[in-house]
Amino acid sequence: MSQRVVVAGGAGYIGSHVCVELMSRGDQVLIIDDFSNAHPEAVERIRELSDNDLTLLHRDLADPAHKDDIIKAVTSFKPDGAIHLAGLKAVGESVAEPARYYRVNIGSALTMIEALEAANAKTIVFSSSATVYGEGNPNPVNEAGNTAPTNPYGRTKYFIEEMLKDLAKGDPEWRVVNLRYFNPVGAHPSGRIGEDPNGIPNNLFPFMAQVAVGKREKLSVFGNDYPTRDGSGVRDYIHVCDLAKGHAAALDFLAQESSTGATDINLGAGRGYSVLEAVAAFKRASNREIPYEITPRRDGDIAEIYADASRAESLLDWRAEKTIDEMCADHWRWQSQNPNGYKS
């Protein structure tokens, strides 16, 4: 059964892939985005890939001056629920500008909650993060793991999760899934949508891609003395299209009559790759050299983390399917066809 879904941050990297997934199965979508970390061209390409139309509201969820417009648009749309992906997302920037991160991320979530209450659509899938987990959890990390985020970005995700759980406790009509992503990478197989970071990329894959395409001279590998198989940090990478399918599955889970309260669910591949293994895979996919230098560890980085995704499999009938080579091939196709992102 098709649904009517508000996608906050729907023009961004993950949001654009989520919209394509939803629209391809017949869902009606309202995107709310301020394009602070996205490009209007992404919306046109979502339409192109979906062969379907969508509704776009160009507003900032964190700006009090836009709140009335947002509530009016959401109410008029008559949604069944929302996927909330809007917010700032750079760990290092959050350390430098914590007040901005709390204002934007928590403010955006509060406006989304208010709009859904006004529309009597108390169903939300929240874009959380594995950064809510603290150090010292055994791998693979499950949803009962210790939550003690080490930076303001992770804390905003954790606080929003807790806020949504309080909502569901206080009002049984609320249905919530907090999706804790591990490391989204890759791009749509068409090469038409993908990750287009502002300025210098913060994450491994977009940085590697820019090195491969000649935009950056070399990659910095932060530390080669971790207690891992090759000394570099190990992370769980998940293809963004697998991630998008996880959002659709979470909406379907919340649509079941038996679904109540708030549920935390990991989305990850369930295995880790080291930074150097990822570099080797990207080199294979691009047939380009990826020059790199070993630099000191970054504060707050841990040696290894990967997901226990068994709850996603049991509750959502979801599992990550794409391999590291497919992730790299799709990421490279996007980067090589769009060397300057959506401005190409």
N, C-alpha and C positions, 0 to 999 in steps of 0.2 A: 504494500500500500504506500503510495507516494505521500510525502510529508512537505510541509511548508516550514522552511528553516531559515532563521537569521544567522548569518555567518559574520561575526565581528572580526575584522582583520582579514576579510576574505580575499583581498588583493595581494596579500603577502605570499611568501614562499610556501608555507604549509597551507595557508588558507586557499590559495589558488588551486592547489591539487585537490583539496577537500571539496571545493565547489564543483570541479570537473567530475569528481566521483559521484557527488550527490545528483548533479544534473543529468549525468549519463544514465542514472536509474529512474529518472522521472520526477525527482524532487524539485519543488519551486524554491528559489533562493533569493534572499535579500542580503546583499553585501553592505556592511557599514565599514568604511575605511577613510582615514584622513590622508592617506598616501605619504605619511612621514617616513615609512620604511617599505614603500611599495610604489608601483608605477601604474598610471591609468591604462597603459598598454596591456598590462596583465589581464584587465577585465575584458578587453576586446578579444584576447586570445582564449580566455575561458569560454566566451561565447562561441568562438570558432571551433574549439575542440568539442564542445557539448552539442553543437547544432541546436541550441536552445537559448532562450532569452533569460535574463535575470533582471532584478531590480537593484539599482545602486543608489546608496545614500552617502554622499561625500561629507562626512561630519567626523568630529573628534569626540569620542566617547568620554574623554577625560576633561573636556572643556565645559564648565557649567553653562556657558552661553548656548551650547548646542543641545542641552539635555531635553528641552521641550520638543524640539524638532525630532529628536531620536525617538522619544516616547510616542509622539504622534505617528511617525512612520511605522514603527513596530506594531502599534495597535491597529493601524489601518491594514497592515500586511496580514494580520490574523495568523500568526505562526503557530505551529505545534510545539516549537521549542527553539533552542539556539545552540550554536557552537561558538564558544568565546575564545578567540585567538588573539585579540587585540592587546597590544602592550609593547613595552621596551624589552630588549632581550639580550643585551651584551653584559656578560659578567663583569669584565674589567670596568666598563663605563658605570655600572651600578655601584662599584666600590668608590669611584670618583664623584658620582652624583647621586647619592642614596635618596635624598629628599625628592628628587625628580622621579626616581623609580617608584617610590611609594605613592606619590601623588598620581602618576599616570596609570600605573598598573592596578592599584586598588581602586582608584577613582573610576577607571573604565569598567571594572567589574561591578561596582555599585550601580552605575548607570544602567548597565545591561540587566541587572537584577530588577531594578525599578521598572524598566520598560517591559520586561516579561511579566511582572506582577500586574502592570496596567493592562496588558493584553490577555491576562488569565492563561498564560502559557508557561507554567512553572516547571519547565524541563530544560536542563542545561548540561552540555558536555563541555568541560573546562580543559583548556590546553595548559596542563601543568608540566612538570619536568622532573627528571631524575635528580636535579640539583636539590630537591627537598630532602634527599637522603644525606645523613651525616657520614662521618668517617667511621671505620671499624665494623661496617656490616659485612658478613660473609657473602661471597659470591656463589651462585647468582643471588642478587638482592631481590627479596620478595616484598610485598606491600606492607608487611608487618615490621619491616626494617626500621632502624633508628632514624628518625627525622630530625636533623639538626643542620639545616643549610648553613654553608660557610660564607655566604655573600648576600648582599641586599637583593639581588635579582632572585636568588633561590628563596629568600625569606618572603618576598612578595608572593611568589607562587604558593608557598606553604600557608601564608596568612589567608589567601583567597580560598584555598582548599578548606581551611578551618571555618571560614565565614560561611561557605556553602553548606558545610556539615551542620552548622548551627541553624541555618535556614531550614534544612530538612528535618531537624529535630523539633524546631518550633512550629512548623507547618507541614503536616504529612502530605500535602498536595505537591510539595517540591520533590522532584526526582533529579538526582545529580550523579554524574560520573566524572571523576577527576582522572584524566588520562596523563600518566607520568611517562613522558617520552624519554627515550635515551638519546641517541644522536642522529637526527634526521639528515639524510644525504640523498644524492641522486637528483633526478628530474623526470618529468613526463617523457615517455619514450619517443614522442614526436619531436622533442627538442624545442617546442614552442613556449613552454613555461619552465621556470627553474629558479634557482636562488640568485638574486641580484643585489648583493649587499652594498650599502652606502659606504664609500671610502674603503679603507683597508679592512679586508675580511677578518672577523674574529675567530672563525672556525677553520678546521683543517681542510675540509674538502673544497670550499670555495677558494681558499688560498692556493692549494695545489693546482686547481683548475686555472687560476690566473697565472701561476708560474708556467704551466704547460702551454698556455696560449701566448706567453711572452709579455704579459702585463707586469709581472713581478720577477725580480732577478732570481730569488731563491727562497726556499722555505726554512723557517726556524723550527727545529725539533727541540722542544723544551725538556731536556734531560734524557740521558741514555744510561742512567745508573739506578733505575728503578728495579725492584726484585721481580722482573718479568722475563719472558723468554728471550727478548733481545735488548732489554734495558730501557725501551721506550714505553710510554704509557699505553695501557690497553683500555679500549672503549667498545661499547656495543653500538654498532652503526645499523640504522634501519632505513630502508628505502622509503622515500617520501610518499610513493604511491601505495606501499603497504600501510604506511601510517594513515593515509587518507581513507583506506578501506576500514581501518580500525575506528575512525570517527563515525563512519556510516553504520558500522556494527553496533557502536555504543548508542547511537540514536535508536536503532531497532530494539536494543535491549531495554532502553527506557520506555519505549512504547508498549511494552508488555504489561498487562494488568497486574502481574505479580511483582513488578519492579517498584520498590519503595526506597526511600531514604537516599543516602549518599554512599557511593562505592569508589574506592581507589583502585585503579587498574594500570599496571605497567604495560607499555608498548615498547618492545625491543625485540631484537633478533634472538636473544638468549645465548649469544656467544660473543666473545671479545676478539677484536683485532688490534694489534699494536700499531702505533703511528708508522713504523717502518714497513710493516706489512701492507698498510693502506697505501703508502707511497709506491711500493712495488706493484700493487694492483692498478694504481692509476697510471703508472708508467706503461704497463701492459695494454691498458684500454686506450691510451692516447698515442702510443708509440712515440712518445716524447720523453726526453730526459726531465727529471724533476730534481734540479740541484737543491741540496739542503745543507744546513750547518747545524751542528749540535750547540745549543745554548743552555744556560742554567735553567733549572726547574722554575716553574712559576709558583708563587705562593698559592696555597689552597688546592693545588692539583694533587690527586691521589694516584696511586700506582695502577690500579685496575678496578673497573666496575662494569658489570654486565647484568642483564635482567633475568629474573625468573618470570617468564611470561605465561605461566601455566594458568593463572586466573583469567587472562584474556582468552585463552583457548577454551576454558570450561564455561565461562559466562557469555562470551561474545562469539564463540566458534570462530575465532580469529587466530592466525599465526602469520609471522613474517615469512615470506616465500622467496624473496629475491636475494641473490648472492652478492658478495662483495664485488665480483667482477661485473655483474649487472649494474650495481650501484655506480661504479666508476664509468662504465660505458655510457650510461644515460646522462651522468653528470657532464662527461666530456662532450657528448653530442650537443647538449644545451650550450656549454661554454664556447665550443668551436663554431657553432652556428650563430651565436650571439656574443661576440667577444667583448662588447661593452654593455652587456645585459640588454634591457629593454630599450636602451638608447641606440642600439646598433642600427 
